[in-house]
Amino acid sequence: MSRSPKIMKTKNFIAPSFSKIYLVGCGGTGGYLATGLAKIIAGYEINAELILVDHDTVEQGNLSRQEFMPWETGENKAIALAERLNERYGLKIAAIDRRWGKNQRSTHDSLVISCVDNVASRKEMKDLGFWLDLGNGRDQGQAIFGTTPHKTPVKKEVQQWDKTPVVASLPNAYLVAGMKNLKDRKQQPSCAQTPFDEQGVLINQWAAQAGLAILHQLLVLREVSTPSIYFDTTKARMLPASITPEYLKV
């Protein structure tokens, strides 16, 4: 009696070896993520160049929310953070003290992490390739890793679901978060100007932890099983999303 083939309920994505990791945005979430990422790179001796990107300077108002010290006030955020983390972990983190240009492209073996606070900037990154995007509201947010903003390669993964144990393409945040229809609020306040009752005091750390959980899969395990992690600080809950046919139907 023949048995029917076993249907795979979930799959993994095999991560490449990244030579460069760009972290765009070193403010509220980016600063905490940079600290954790430096610890991962140093602790696991990962051979990848970390490059911090931010055009902004540290303000007095940043100190209560972001990962900066009083004596760094007035310095560029990327440079201040890179210097302190290099000294702490013995690394050679580089810094770029300007905006990530919309025409800037990453290489085939680089990973871009965006911790920016506006939808327009995130939309400009949708074609980057290997892209981890972090976003949040007052109490909720998400970290989403993906490889493409196009539906065709993702549909192909669904069509050939039972033919291979891994996926070669993952929908990125542009598709998963529905960024095409998202718009920024007018006159959106900066992170430094946002009171804690409008954006929770711990929301940036939660976002960074969600991102670091995905980075651990990418850089240490080299195998991604949960490319998206959603969190809600009011319920003390993080919810990972596995790679299933339903997840790929964007």
C-alpha positions in Angstrom: 0.0 0.0 0.0 1.6 3.3 -1.1 1.7 6.2 1.2 0.8 9.7 0.2 3.8 12.1 0.2 4.3 14.1 3.4 3.2 17.7 3.1 5.6 20.2 4.6 3.8 22.6 6.9 6.7 25.0 7.3 10.0 25.7 5.6 13.3 27.6 6.3 15.3 30.1 4.4 19.0 29.4 4.1 20.9 32.6 4.8 24.1 33.5 2.8 27.3 34.7 4.4 27.1 38.5 4.5 30.3 40.5 4.0 28.6 43.9 5.0 25.8 44.8 7.3 24.3 48.3 7.0 22.3 49.6 9.9 20.3 52.6 8.7 19.0 54.7 11.6 20.8 54.9 14.9 18.1 56.6 17.0 15.5 55.0 19.3 15.4 51.5 18.0 18.7 51.5 16.0 20.9 52.4 18.9 19.6 49.4 21.0 19.8 47.1 18.0 23.4 48.2 17.2 24.5 47.4 20.8 23.0 43.9 20.6 24.3 43.3 17.1 27.8 44.3 18.1 27.6 41.8 20.9 26.6 39.1 18.4 29.3 39.9 16.0 32.0 40.0 18.7 30.7 37.0 20.7 30.3 34.7 17.7 33.3 36.2 15.8 31.2 36.9 12.7 33.3 38.0 9.8 31.1 40.8 8.5 31.7 44.6 8.4 29.1 46.5 10.3 28.4 50.0 9.0 26.1 52.5 10.9 24.3 55.1 8.9 22.6 58.2 10.3 22.7 61.9 9.4 21.3 63.2 12.7 23.1 64.5 15.8 22.5 63.5 19.4 20.2 66.0 21.2 19.6 66.5 24.9 16.0 65.2 24.3 17.4 61.9 23.0 19.1 60.9 26.2 15.9 59.6 28.0 14.8 57.5 25.1 17.8 56.5 23.0 21.1 54.7 23.6 23.4 57.7 24.0 25.4 59.3 26.8 25.3 62.9 28.0 28.8 63.6 26.8 27.8 62.5 23.2 25.4 65.4 22.8 26.1 67.3 19.6 28.0 64.4 18.0 26.7 62.5 14.9 24.7 59.5 16.1 26.4 56.9 13.8 29.9 58.1 14.7 29.2 58.3 18.5 27.7 54.9 18.6 30.4 53.3 16.4 33.2 54.7 18.5 31.7 53.6 21.8 30.9 50.1 20.6 34.3 49.6 19.0 35.9 50.5 22.3 33.7 48.2 24.2 33.8 45.1 22.0 37.1 45.6 20.1 35.5 45.9 16.7 36.0 48.0 13.7 32.5 49.3 13.1 32.3 52.0 10.4 30.0 55.0 10.4 28.4 57.1 7.6 27.2 60.5 8.8 24.6 61.2 6.1 21.3 59.9 4.9 20.9 56.6 3.1 20.2 57.9 -0.4 17.2 56.5 -2.3 19.5 55.6 -5.2 22.0 53.8 -2.9 22.2 50.1 -3.6 23.5 47.2 -1.5 25.7 44.4 -2.9 24.5 40.8 -3.4 26.2 39.7 -0.2 25.1 42.6 2.1 22.3 42.9 4.5 20.5 46.2 5.2 18.6 46.8 8.4 16.3 49.8 8.5 15.4 51.5 11.8 13.9 54.6 10.4 10.8 56.4 11.6 9.0 57.3 8.4 7.3 55.2 5.7 8.7 57.2 2.8 12.3 56.2 3.6 11.3 52.6 4.1 9.6 52.4 0.7 12.8 53.6 -0.9 14.5 50.5 0.5 12.1 47.9 -1.0 14.4 46.8 -3.8 17.5 46.3 -1.6 17.6 42.5 -1.6 18.3 41.2 1.8 16.4 43.6 4.0 15.4 43.6 7.7 12.9 46.3 8.5 11.8 47.4 12.0 8.8 49.5 12.8 6.6 50.4 15.7 3.7 52.4 16.9 3.0 53.4 20.6 2.7 49.8 22.0 3.0 47.5 19.0 5.4 46.8 16.2 7.2 44.3 14.0 10.5 43.1 12.5 10.3 41.7 9.0 13.0 40.1 7.0 12.6 39.5 3.2 14.3 39.3 -0.1 11.9 40.7 -2.7 9.1 43.3 -3.1 7.7 41.3 -6.0 4.8 38.9 -5.9 5.9 36.6 -8.8 8.9 34.8 -7.1 6.8 34.5 -3.9 3.9 32.9 -5.8 6.4 30.5 -7.4 7.4 29.4 -3.9 3.8 28.5 -3.1 3.3 26.7 -6.4 6.4 24.4 -5.8 5.8 24.1 -2.1 6.2 20.3 -2.0 9.3 20.1 -4.3 11.9 21.5 -1.9 12.4 21.7 1.9 13.6 25.4 1.7 12.5 28.6 0.1 14.7 30.8 -2.1 12.6 34.0 -1.9 10.8 35.7 1.0 8.4 38.6 0.7 9.9 41.7 2.3 8.3 44.3 4.5 7.0 46.2 1.5 4.7 43.3 0.8 4.1 41.9 4.3 3.3 45.2 5.9 1.4 46.5 2.9 3.6 49.6 2.6 2.2 50.5 -0.8 -0.9 51.9 0.8 0.8 53.3 3.9 1.5 57.0 4.3 3.3 59.1 6.9 1.3 61.3 9.2 1.7 65.1 8.5 4.1 66.9 10.8 5.2 63.7 12.5 7.2 64.5 15.6 10.7 63.3 16.0 11.6 60.5 18.5 13.1 63.1 20.8 9.9 65.1 20.9 7.5 62.2 21.4 6.2 61.8 25.0 6.2 58.4 26.6 2.4 58.3 26.7 2.4 58.6 22.9 5.1 56.1 22.3 5.9 53.7 25.1 9.1 54.0 27.1 10.2 50.4 26.3 8.9 50.2 22.7 12.3 50.7 21.1 13.9 47.9 23.2 11.1 45.5 22.2 11.6 46.4 18.5 15.3 45.9 18.8 14.9 42.5 20.5 12.5 41.3 17.8 15.1 42.4 15.2 18.0 40.7 17.1 16.0 37.5 17.2 15.9 37.5 13.4 19.5 38.5 13.1 20.5 35.6 15.3 18.8 33.3 12.8 20.5 35.1 9.9 24.0 35.4 11.3 24.5 32.6 13.8 22.1 29.8 12.8 22.3 30.8 9.1 18.8 29.4 8.7 15.6 31.5 9.1 12.4 29.8 10.3 10.5 32.9 11.5 11.2 35.9 9.2 8.7 38.1 10.9 8.2 38.8 14.6 5.3 40.9 15.9 5.1 42.3 19.4 2.7 44.0 21.8 4.1 45.6 24.9 0.7 46.0 26.6 0.2 42.2 26.5 3.9 41.3 27.1 3.8 39.2 24.0 6.0 38.5 20.9 4.5 36.5 18.1 6.8 34.9 15.5 5.5 34.1 12.0 6.7 30.9 10.4 7.2 30.3 6.6 4.0 28.7 5.5 2.0 28.8 2.2 -0.3 31.2 4.0 2.6 33.5 5.0 3.7 33.6 1.3 0.2 34.6 0.0 0.8 38.4 0.1 
